[in-house]
Amino acid sequence: MGIDDALSELKDEFELLGDWEERYRYVIELGKDLAPLSDAERTEAHKVRGCASQVWLVTEPQADGTLRFRGDSDAHIVRGLIAVLFRLYSGRAPSEILAFDANAAFAQLGLAGALSAQRSNGLASMVARIRRDAEAARAA
């Protein structure tokens, strides 16, 4: 399944839920499935700047050239947004990550208009970090 397929699947799931309040609860539920990071991984090097909440992102290059992401936050909704990002980005090649238009994806999911300015900025910061790590992996 490619990144566009993952987006289509998420879009279908979101459309089954009526209003944004139900979608908001669903995003929080997605976050509950994230594996916790160890205390050793909650470092400044893994911290994502630009988020109102505490957010940590660990990027793990895989033998096949793809990138696997793990992360956590101290805020429930942000954990859910991390889970959405990981469904889209984790297990993808750097070139696929870099070719993907995250802003268009968030608009399709209805996230663009439903999040506060702070949350939207934090989401953009997480995407920027994922893209930066993909750039570095592609250059390596």
C-alpha positions, 0 to 999 in steps of 0.5 A: 500500500502506497502513501496515497492508498493510506490517505484514501483509507484514512479519508474513508474512515473519517467520512464514516464519522459524521461531524468533527467531534466524532473525528476528534475522538477518533484521532485521540483513539488512534493515538492510544495505539502508539507504542510509548517511547523510552525515557532515554528517547525523550531527548532534546535531539528527538524533540520537535520544535514549534509544537505547543505540546511536548512532542518527540519523534524518532526516525529509524532508517530500515535496511530496505531504505524506508524510514520508520517513525516512532513518537509520543506527546504529552497531549492526547490529540497530538498523540493522535495526530502523530498516529495519523502522520505515521500511517501516512509516512512510516515505512515509506521511502524518502522519495515518496515522503518528499513527493507527498503534499501533506497540506493537501492531505490534511485538507482532504481529511478535514484537519486543516480547518478543524485544528486550532492555529497552535495545533496546525503549526505543531502539525506543520512542524512535525511534517517539516521534521519528517521531511528533513529526516527524509532529506537527510536519509536520501542524501546519505 
